[in-house]
Amino acid sequence: MKHQLKKENGFTLIEMMIVLLVITVLLFIAIPNVAKQSKNINAKGCDAFIHMVQGQVQAYQIDHDSLPSSIEKLVSDGYLRKDETTCPGGGAITIDAEGNVTAGGA
């Protein structure tokens, strides 16, 4: 009697291991790039936010003929909201005596 081998469809263990290896290598390549881009996005967002706050300082100066003493003064007078005192990256926004806006983390 002749035995016939059944053809089974599916993946072997070796094939699955190779696929997992390829996926792992791709993840090791992709994750650092994503983290680096996130840092760049936060930095650019903070720069744009500083420019927006600088515009509010100038609007305050036009309205009151003086510079605001602090970010809190801009918030209390309605030029900024309470949640607009820090950059997207987390750095605190400050105003110096000349009215220049800077971020603590930038």
PyRosetta script that sets phi, psi and omega in degrees:
from pyrosetta import init, pose_from_sequence

init()
pose = pose_from_sequence("MKHQLKKENGFTLIEMMIVLLVITVLLFIAIPNVAKQSKNINAKGCDAFIHMVQGQVQAYQIDHDSLPSSIEKLVSDGYLRKDETTCPGGGAITIDAEGNVTAGGA")
pose.set_psi(1, 140.7)
pose.set_omega(1, -179.3)
pose.set_phi(2, -100.5)
pose.set_psi(2, 128.2)
pose.set_omega(2, 177.5)
pose.set_phi(3, -89.4)
pose.set_psi(3, 131.6)
pose.set_omega(3, 176.3)
pose.set_phi(4, -100.4)
pose.set_psi(4, 134.9)
pose.set_omega(4, 177.9)
pose.set_phi(5, -82.0)
pose.set_psi(5, 134.2)
pose.set_omega(5, 176.0)
pose.set_phi(6, -77.7)
pose.set_psi(6, 131.2)
pose.set_omega(6, 175.6)
pose.set_phi(7, -84.8)
pose.set_psi(7, 118.8)
pose.set_omega(7, 179.8)
pose.set_phi(8, -104.8)
pose.set_psi(8, 131.5)
pose.set_omega(8, 177.2)
pose.set_phi(9, -89.3)
pose.set_psi(9, 142.4)
pose.set_omega(9, 179.1)
pose.set_phi(10, 146.1)
pose.set_psi(10, -178.8)
pose.set_omega(10, -178.9)
pose.set_phi(11, -101.5)
pose.set_psi(11, 145.0)
pose.set_omega(11, 174.5)
pose.set_phi(12, -84.0)
pose.set_psi(12, 166.8)
pose.set_omega(12, 179.2)
pose.set_phi(13, -61.7)
pose.set_psi(13, -40.3)
pose.set_omega(13, -180.0)
pose.set_phi(14, -62.8)
pose.set_psi(14, -43.3)
pose.set_omega(14, 178.7)
pose.set_phi(15, -61.7)
pose.set_psi(15, -42.2)
pose.set_omega(15, 178.5)
pose.set_phi(16, -64.4)
pose.set_psi(16, -39.8)
pose.set_omega(16, 179.4)
pose.set_phi(17, -64.9)
pose.set_psi(17, -39.6)
pose.set_omega(17, 179.1)
pose.set_phi(18, -64.9)
pose.set_psi(18, -42.7)
pose.set_omega(18, 178.2)
pose.set_phi(19, -62.0)
pose.set_psi(19, -44.4)
pose.set_omega(19, 178.4)
pose.set_phi(20, -63.6)
pose.set_psi(20, -37.5)
pose.set_omega(20, 177.8)
pose.set_phi(21, -63.5)
pose.set_psi(21, -44.6)
pose.set_omega(21, 179.8)
pose.set_phi(22, -63.5)
pose.set_psi(22, -43.5)
pose.set_omega(22, 178.8)
pose.set_phi(23, -62.5)
pose.set_psi(23, -41.7)
pose.set_omega(23, 179.3)
pose.set_phi(24, -62.3)
pose.set_psi(24, -44.2)
pose.set_omega(24, 179.2)
pose.set_phi(25, -62.5)
pose.set_psi(25, -42.9)
pose.set_omega(25, 178.5)
pose.set_phi(26, -62.4)
pose.set_psi(26, -39.2)
pose.set_omega(26, 177.7)
pose.set_phi(27, -65.6)
pose.set_psi(27, -40.6)
pose.set_omega(27, 178.6)
pose.set_phi(28, -64.2)
pose.set_psi(28, -28.8)
pose.set_omega(28, 178.0)
pose.set_phi(29, -79.1)
pose.set_psi(29, -40.4)
pose.set_omega(29, -172.1)
pose.set_phi(30, -78.3)
pose.set_psi(30, -39.2)
pose.set_omega(30, -172.2)
pose.set_phi(31, -61.8)
pose.set_psi(31, -46.1)
pose.set_omega(31, 178.5)
pose.set_phi(32, -62.8)
pose.set_psi(32, -35.9)
pose.set_omega(32, 178.7)
pose.set_phi(33, -65.4)
pose.set_psi(33, -39.8)
pose.set_omega(33, 178.6)
pose.set_phi(34, -64.7)
pose.set_psi(34, -42.5)
pose.set_omega(34, 179.4)
pose.set_phi(35, -63.7)
pose.set_psi(35, -40.1)
pose.set_omega(35, 179.9)
pose.set_phi(36, -66.2)
pose.set_psi(36, -41.6)
pose.set_omega(36, 179.6)
pose.set_phi(37, -65.6)
pose.set_psi(37, -35.8)
pose.set_omega(37, 178.1)
pose.set_phi(38, -62.0)
pose.set_psi(38, -40.5)
pose.set_omega(38, 178.5)
pose.set_phi(39, -64.6)
pose.set_psi(39, -41.4)
pose.set_omega(39, 178.4)
pose.set_phi(40, -64.5)
pose.set_psi(40, -40.3)
pose.set_omega(40, 179.7)
pose.set_phi(41, -63.5)
pose.set_psi(41, -43.5)
pose.set_omega(41, 179.0)
pose.set_phi(42, -63.7)
pose.set_psi(42, -39.5)
pose.set_omega(42, -179.7)
pose.set_phi(43, -65.2)
pose.set_psi(43, -43.9)
pose.set_omega(43, 179.6)
pose.set_phi(44, -68.0)
pose.set_psi(44, -36.7)
pose.set_omega(44, 176.8)
pose.set_phi(45, -64.1)
pose.set_psi(45, -37.8)
pose.set_omega(45, 178.9)
pose.set_phi(46, -67.6)
pose.set_psi(46, -41.2)
pose.set_omega(46, 177.6)
pose.set_phi(47, -60.2)
pose.set_psi(47, -45.1)
pose.set_omega(47, 179.5)
pose.set_phi(48, -64.3)
pose.set_psi(48, -39.2)
pose.set_omega(48, 179.8)
pose.set_phi(49, -65.0)
pose.set_psi(49, -40.7)
pose.set_omega(49, 177.7)
pose.set_phi(50, -60.2)
pose.set_psi(50, -42.1)
pose.set_omega(50, 178.5)
pose.set_phi(51, -63.8)
pose.set_psi(51, -38.0)
pose.set_omega(51, 178.8)
pose.set_phi(52, -65.2)
pose.set_psi(52, -44.6)
pose.set_omega(52, 179.4)
pose.set_phi(53, -66.1)
pose.set_psi(53, -36.9)
pose.set_omega(53, 177.2)
pose.set_phi(54, -60.2)
pose.set_psi(54, -38.8)
pose.set_omega(54, 175.9)
pose.set_phi(55, -63.1)
pose.set_psi(55, -37.8)
pose.set_omega(55, 178.2)
pose.set_phi(56, -69.6)
pose.set_psi(56, -34.7)
pose.set_omega(56, 176.0)
pose.set_phi(57, -62.8)
pose.set_psi(57, -42.7)
pose.set_omega(57, 179.2)
pose.set_phi(58, -66.3)
pose.set_psi(58, -38.3)
pose.set_omega(58, 176.8)
pose.set_phi(59, -63.7)
pose.set_psi(59, -41.5)
pose.set_omega(59, 177.3)
pose.set_phi(60, -60.6)
pose.set_psi(60, -44.6)
pose.set_omega(60, -178.3)
pose.set_phi(61, -63.0)
pose.set_psi(61, -39.7)
pose.set_omega(61, 178.2)
pose.set_phi(62, -65.1)
pose.set_psi(62, -42.8)
pose.set_omega(62, -177.5)
pose.set_phi(63, -71.5)
pose.set_psi(63, -35.1)
pose.set_omega(63, -171.0)
pose.set_phi(64, -114.4)
pose.set_psi(64, -0.7)
pose.set_omega(64, -177.8)
pose.set_phi(65, 56.0)
pose.set_psi(65, 27.0)
pose.set_omega(65, 174.7)
pose.set_phi(66, -157.2)
pose.set_psi(66, 162.4)
pose.set_omega(66, 178.3)
pose.set_phi(67, -83.9)
pose.set_psi(67, 149.6)
pose.set_omega(67, 175.4)
pose.set_phi(68, -69.1)
pose.set_psi(68, 146.2)
pose.set_omega(68, -178.1)
pose.set_phi(69, -77.5)
pose.set_psi(69, -23.7)
pose.set_omega(69, -178.0)
pose.set_phi(70, -164.0)
pose.set_psi(70, 171.7)
pose.set_omega(70, 174.6)
pose.set_phi(71, -61.4)
pose.set_psi(71, -38.1)
pose.set_omega(71, -179.5)
pose.set_phi(72, -59.7)
pose.set_psi(72, -34.1)
pose.set_omega(72, 177.8)
pose.set_phi(73, -65.9)
pose.set_psi(73, -39.7)
pose.set_omega(73, 176.9)
pose.set_phi(74, -64.6)
pose.set_psi(74, -37.4)
pose.set_omega(74, 179.0)
pose.set_phi(75, -67.9)
pose.set_psi(75, -47.9)
pose.set_omega(75, -176.1)
pose.set_phi(76, -65.8)
pose.set_psi(76, -29.9)
pose.set_omega(76, 179.5)
pose.set_phi(77, -90.9)
pose.set_psi(77, 3.5)
pose.set_omega(77, 173.8)
pose.set_phi(78, 86.6)
pose.set_psi(78, 11.8)
pose.set_omega(78, 178.7)
pose.set_phi(79, -82.8)
pose.set_psi(79, -25.8)
pose.set_omega(79, 176.5)
pose.set_phi(80, -134.6)
pose.set_psi(80, 155.4)
pose.set_omega(80, 172.3)
pose.set_phi(81, -86.4)
pose.set_psi(81, 163.1)
pose.set_omega(81, -179.6)
pose.set_phi(82, -59.8)
pose.set_psi(82, -32.2)
pose.set_omega(82, -178.7)
pose.set_phi(83, -84.8)
pose.set_psi(83, 6.5)
pose.set_omega(83, -179.9)
pose.set_phi(84, -106.7)
pose.set_psi(84, 38.5)
pose.set_omega(84, -179.8)
pose.set_phi(85, -112.0)
pose.set_psi(85, 1.4)
pose.set_omega(85, 177.2)
pose.set_phi(86, -135.0)
pose.set_psi(86, 153.1)
pose.set_omega(86, 176.6)
pose.set_phi(87, -69.4)
pose.set_psi(87, 161.3)
pose.set_omega(87, 174.5)
pose.set_phi(88, -56.9)
pose.set_psi(88, -30.5)
pose.set_omega(88, 178.1)
pose.set_phi(89, -80.6)
pose.set_psi(89, -9.4)
pose.set_omega(89, 176.2)
pose.set_phi(90, 110.1)
pose.set_psi(90, -8.2)
pose.set_omega(90, -179.5)
pose.set_phi(91, -72.1)
pose.set_psi(91, 136.2)
pose.set_omega(91, 180.0)
pose.set_phi(92, -73.0)
pose.set_psi(92, 140.9)
pose.set_omega(92, 179.3)
pose.set_phi(93, -90.6)
pose.set_psi(93, 135.4)
pose.set_omega(93, 177.5)
pose.set_phi(94, -132.4)
pose.set_psi(94, 157.1)
pose.set_omega(94, 176.7)
pose.set_phi(95, -120.6)
pose.set_psi(95, 128.2)
pose.set_omega(95, 178.7)
pose.set_phi(96, -88.0)
pose.set_psi(96, -178.3)
pose.set_omega(96, -174.4)
pose.set_phi(97, -64.4)
pose.set_psi(97, -25.0)
pose.set_omega(97, 179.1)
pose.set_phi(98, -88.8)
pose.set_psi(98, -0.9)
pose.set_omega(98, 179.4)
pose.set_phi(99, 88.8)
pose.set_psi(99, 11.6)
pose.set_omega(99, 178.1)
pose.set_phi(100, -81.6)
pose.set_psi(100, 134.5)
pose.set_omega(100, -178.9)
pose.set_phi(101, -97.4)
pose.set_psi(101, 132.1)
pose.set_omega(101, 176.6)
pose.set_phi(102, -134.7)
pose.set_psi(102, 161.9)
pose.set_omega(102, 177.1)
pose.set_phi(103, -110.6)
pose.set_psi(103, 139.2)
pose.set_omega(103, -179.1)
pose.set_phi(104, -63.4)
pose.set_psi(104, -35.8)
pose.set_omega(104, -178.7)
pose.set_phi(105, -92.1)
pose.set_psi(105, -2.2)
pose.set_omega(105, -175.3)
pose.set_phi(106, -99.7)
pose.dump_pdb("model.pdb")
